[in-house]
Amino acid sequence: MDFALTPDQDSIVDGIDRICAGFDEAYWLDRDRTGEFPHDFHQAMAEGGWLGIAMPEAVGGAGLGVTEAALMMNRVARSPGAMAASSSIHMNIFGPHPIVVFGTAEQQLRWLPDLIQGRTKSCFAVTEPDAGLDTTNIKTKAVRDGDHYVVDGRKIWTSTAQVADKVLLLARTTPREECAKPTEGMTLFFTDLDRNQIEVTEIPKMGRAAVDSNSLFIDGLRVPVEDRIGEEGQGFAAILHGMNPERCLIAAEAVGVGQQAIERAARYAGERIVFGRPIGQNQAVQHPLAQSWAELEGAWLATLRATWLYDQGQPCGPECNAAKYLAGEAGFQACERAILAHGGMGYAKEFHVERLLREVMICRIAPVSRELILSHIGERVLGLPKSY
């Protein structure tokens, strides 16, 4: 086994660090205060060609794997932008993957170059208010009407819908009760986010203010048949090709935020003098930070193994879920410990660690909860009875 990065992977890390260096702490603190989307950061990433890191070369992408995408997102999250920076481009990295796997050559040429070059932004509309993580129970329906589908329904927690031009939309084309399996009868579309037919309402939330989260009310949205990805009724299988990479990218981001938090805490602990000595000399401060460093290292290795399996085309569902679980927990613990190491100043915005804690929380919750991950592993890996 070789754990060293290749020269090309090293260049990815260096390139991302150079871009992130142009967006300092003050920039992201202002975005956290105003809630303004970081359009200039998004554009800088597009101009560097990074939004197409895992997309085919034929459409202007780099044609690299999820491993390289994870390296990139880890460095973005490790920068002062943390989850706000990551989430501003996150959808571009994992969201279009079903188009790469199931889309026709015509669809890829029609959609992907604009996403890669930053001319369009997209959002991911799967979760619904009454379904939550039970994706097979979604109620949004798409009814065929000639050369269009007519879509009606509701979605929630749709990030970037305030600024998006396109929407990756999962809807039922066959009622669940008429399907042999609950996972059948859903169809995936990538289409224009028509604000005349889709009401977008922002959800005020705890952190990551610069990247909006929204509820959608869809009323009579007409979607051309040519905007359907793959076969009708096979949408759930299609989104799985986005879900496993997304779990890996969330894991990479959680590790990055945690690493940033520990770096900030260690720097502060080395400089802060109390009772005539740096507080980092005290094991009560030093040991928790060291423990988080070790936990983050373990989560990062689990993430890289999961991305390697995916890139090799091997089964990786449990590994991707485990990486997301481990990274979410390690990232959260690191941010909490960073605040405690700062003492009262950890509560102050000027030291940034309180923002990191607010933002890293999302890595424990989305896109799948800790409890559902453990249930998945219990059932699929340990062979235990299904608990839900």
N, C-alpha and C positions, 0 to 999 in steps of 0.2 A: 504494500500500500504506500502511496505517495501523497502526503498531505500538503506538499508545497504547491503554491499557485503557479500556473504556467506564466511565461512572459506576457502572453496576451491578456490573461486574467489580471496580472499586475498592472497592465496599462489601463484596464477598465477602472480599477481602484484609483489610480492616479488621475485619470480623466475626470471621474466623478468628484474627487476631492477638489480639483481645480475649479469646477463649476460652483460647487457648494461654497467655496471660499469667497465668492462674490456676493453671498447673501448671508450677512452676519447676524449676530444675536439681536441687534437693534431692529433689523428688518423683520425678523420673525416675531419679536415681541410686539411690534406694531401690528402685524397681521393678526396676532392673537387678540389684540385690543379692538381692532376695527372689524374683524371678520372678513376683510377683503381677500378675494381669491388671489393667489400668487401667480398672476398671469405671466409676469416677466421671468420667474423661475421656470415655469412650464415651458415658455418659449426658448429659454436658454438650453433646457434639456433637449428640446426638439431640434434646435440648431446644431447641437452636438451629435445628433443622430441616435440619441439614447432611447427614445421612445419606441424604436423598432428593434430593440436588442434581441428579442426572441421571435421576430417575424421574418418571413422568408426574404432572401436576397432579391428574388424576382420582383418584389414589390417595393424595394428600397430599404428593407430591413437588414439587420446584421446576420441573421440566420444562426444565432447562438442559442444556447440552451437555457433552461430554467436555472441552472447553477450560476451562469453568468448574470442572469437577471437578479438572482438572490444576492450575489456579491455587490451589484449595483445598488439595490435597495437597502442593503445593510449600511453602505457608506452614506447614502442619503439620510437615513434615520440617525446615523451617528453624528451628523452635522447639526448645527443649531436649529435647523428646520424641523428635525425630529419627525413625528407622525404627520404634521401638517404638510411638510415638504413631500414626504412619501406618498400621502394620500392624494396629492394634487396630480400625480402621474401614475399612481397604482393601477387605476382602471385600464390605462393604456397598455400596461405590461401583461396582466393576466386576462383581462376581459375579452380581448379579441381572439384568444386562443381557440375557441370553438370555430371561429371563421377560418383560422389557419388549418385546423384539422378537418372540418366538415364543409367549409365553404367551397364553392366552385372557383375556378380560376378567374372567371369574370367578376364574381363577388369580391375576391381578394384584390383585384386590380381597381375595382370601383371604390372600395372602402379603405383599405389599409394605407395607401400612400398618404392620404390626407391626415390620418391619425398619426402616422410616423412623423410627418413634417409639421405637426401642430396646427394645421389649418382647421381641424375639427376636434371636438372633445366629445367623449361618450360617457354614458352612465349605465349602471347595471340594475335592472328592475326585475328582481326575483321575489324577494321577501314580501309577505302580505300581512296586514294587521291581524287577521284571524288565523293565520297558518303558522307564523313564526318560523321555527326551524323545520316544521313538517311540510317540506316543499311539495310533497305529493298531494297535499290538501289545498293547494292554491285554488282560488275561485275565478280569477281573471280568465275570461273566455275569449277565444278568437273564432268567429264563425265565417266560413268561406262564403264569399259573395262574388261569383264570377272570377275575375283575375285579381281580386283583393280579399283580404280578411278584414272583418270588422271586429275591433277589440274593445271590450268594456271591462272595467274592474278597478282595483285599487292596489297600490304598492306602497311600501314604507321602507325607510332607511336607505333610500336611493341617493347615494353620494354624488355630488357635482351636478345634479340636475338643474341647478340654477344657471350654470354656465355651459351645459352640454348642448350639442347640436344633434347627437344621435343617442339612441337608447337600445341596449341589448335587453330584449323583453321575452320573458317566459310566460306562456299562456296555455290554457287548456283548450284543445281542439276537439277532444272527446271527453265527456263527463267521466269522472273517476269510477263511478258505479258501473259503467259500461266497458271498463277495461279489465283484461285478464289479470294485470298487475297494476298496483297503484302508480308505479313509475312510468307506465305507458300513458299515451294520450295527451302529453304535453309537447308543445312545439316552440322552437326558439326563433326569434326574429331579430334582425338588426335594421333599424329603420329610423326615419326622421323623428325627432322629438317635436311633434307639432303642438305648439302651445295653445292653439285654438281648440284642440281636442284633449289636451292633457293639462290639468290644473296642477301646478307645482307649488307646494307650500313648505317653506323651510321649517325645520324643527330646531328650536333653541336647545343647546346641549352643553354638556360639561366641559368639553375640551375640543381641540382641533377646530377652532372657530373659523379658520381661514378656508376650510373645505366644508361646504354646506352638506347637510343631510336633509332629506325631504320625504314628504308623503306625496304620492301621485294619485290623482283621480282621473281615470281614463274613460272618456265618454264618446263612443263612436269613432275611434281612431281607425282610419282606413290604411291598411298596410298592404302594399303590392306583394303578390305571390313571389316575385323575384327577390324580396327581402327576407324570405324564409331561409333559415340555415339548416341544411340537411332535409331529411324526410319528415313529413308531417307525422306527429306522434312520437318522435324520437328526440325531443328536446332535452329530456332529463339526461340521457346519455351524453348529449353534446355539452351540457354545462358541467358535467363531471370533468371534462378536459380543461375547464377553467378552474374548478374547485380545488383540485389537488395542487396545481401550481400556486393558487392563491394562498393556500395554507402555508406553503413553503415561503412565499414572499412575506406574509404576515409574520412568520417566525423570524425571518431575517431582519425585519424591521424592529420587532420587539427586542431582539438581541442588540441591534444598533442603538436603540434608545437607552437600553440598560447600560451598554458600554459607555455611552456619553455621560449618563448619570454618575457612574462610578468614577470616570475621569474627573468630572467636576468636583465630586466629593473628596477624592484623594488630593486634588490640588488645594481645595479649601482646608482640608485637615492638616496639610503640610504647612500651611501659611498662618492659620489661626492660632494665636498664642493665648493660652489661659493658664493661670497659676505658673507662669514662667516657662511653659513648654508647649510645643505644638500639640494640639489635641489628637493628632494622628499617632502620637507616641503612645497613647493609651490603648490597650488592647480592646477595651469596650467599644472604641471607635474603629480601630484597625481591623479587627476580626470580622465583623459583619461585611465590611467592604471587600475583604479578601474572599469571604465565602461567596458573595455575589459574583466576583470575578470568576471563580471556579464554576459556579452554576451556569453562567453565561457561556463559558467555554464549552461545557457539555452540551448545552442547547444548540450552540453553533455547529458542533460536529454532527449532532443528530439532524440538523437542517441540511447540511451538505450531503449527508448520506441519502436523505429523502430526495433531494434534487438530482443526485447522481442516478438513483433508481429510475426516476421519471425520465431523465434524459436518455437512459438506456432502454426505455420502453418496457421496463419490468413493472410488475404490480407493486404499488407503493402507497395505497390508501392508508393503512395503519401507520406507516412511517411518516407520511406527511402530517397526519393528525397528531402523532406523538411529538413531532418537532414543533408544531404550533402550540401544543399544550406546554411542553417544557420551556419554550421560549417566552410564552406569555407569562408564566409564573416567575421565571427568572428575571424578566424585564421589569415586572411589577415590583418584585422584592428589591431589585437594585435601585429603583426610583424612590421607593419608600425609605430605604436605608440612606440614600443620598440626602433626603430631606432631614432625617434624624441626625446625620453627621453635621449638617449645617446648623442644627439647633433652631433658634428663632428665625435666623436669616433664611432658613429653608422655606419659610412661609412667605418670603418676600419675592415679588416677581423679578426683581433685578438680578437674582441669582439663578433663575430659570428652572431650578429643579422642581418647583411646584407645578410648572407647566408640563414638564416631562411626565410627572405622575398622572396628571389629568389626561394626557394624551395616550400614555401606554395602557390605560385601562381598557381601551377598545380592543387591544390584542388578546385580552382574556375573554371578551364577550363575543366578538365577531371574527370571522363569518360563521363560527360554530362555537357553542359554549363548551366549557371544560367538561361539564357533566355528560354531554352528548358524545364527546370524544372518548371519555372513559367507557361509556356504554358501548360504543362502536368497537373499541379494542377488546372489551370483555366478551362481546359476542363473536366478532370475526377472528380474533387471535386466540383467545382462551377457550373458545367453544362453549361459553356459558349461555343460558337461555336469554332470549331477548327480554329486556326489562321495561319496554315501553311500547 
